Every structure is written in C-alpha cells, then in structure tokens.
Amino acid sequence: MKISGVVICNVGVVMVVFSDVHAGDRAGGSNPIKGDFLVIAGATLYAVSNVSQEFLVKNADRVQLMSLLGLFGAIIGAIQMYPSNNKAKTLMFLKTYMCNL
C-alpha cells in the first residue's frame, strides 16, 4: 500500500514537471522548472517535518515538544518577517508571543 502511494506521488511530480515544460507560451513565469523544484522541495521538507513530529510525539513528552515547536516557530517566523516588515513590527510580534508564554 505504501509503495503504491509513493508511485502515485512520483507520477504526479513527473506530470507537473512535464506540464510546465510543454506549456510553452502559456507559462507566465520566467523559470517554471525552478518553480517546480522549489514546490517539490517545500513539500518534501513539510513531509520530513510531519514524519519527525510523529516520531517525537511517540517517544517524548508532548507538552515539551509542543512548547518548543511554538517557541522555535515564533523565532523562525520573526526571522522570516524581518526583511519584509520593519523592525518595530517584528519586535511587537516577539513581545506579544513572549507575553503569552
């Protein structure tokens, strides 16, 4: 059953890549292959995150796991938010999160 799921996912990836390659003039982006690669990489990292979380929930303290997940999520979110927003908004985000701990 798992092998059939892997095969179906790989067929989907191949179909997405070939649809962009053969789109020709319909493609709006400047580099559709790069976009496909970024989407596939993002989906792979999301899958790795879900599998590792499932493993850790089975073998570790759930409260500690969720606390650290929220803490590091806030820190990473603030780092990602900093270039697109100003410093004051980022600090306000972190202060709001720290007050809720």
Residue pairs with C-beta under 8 A, 6 or more apart in sequence:
13 40
16 36
16 39
17 33
17 36
20 27
20 32
20 33
20 35
20 36
21 32
21 33
23 32
29 35
53 65
53 69
56 65
57 65
74 93
74 94
74 97
77 93
78 90
78 93
78 94
81 89
81 90
81 93
82 90
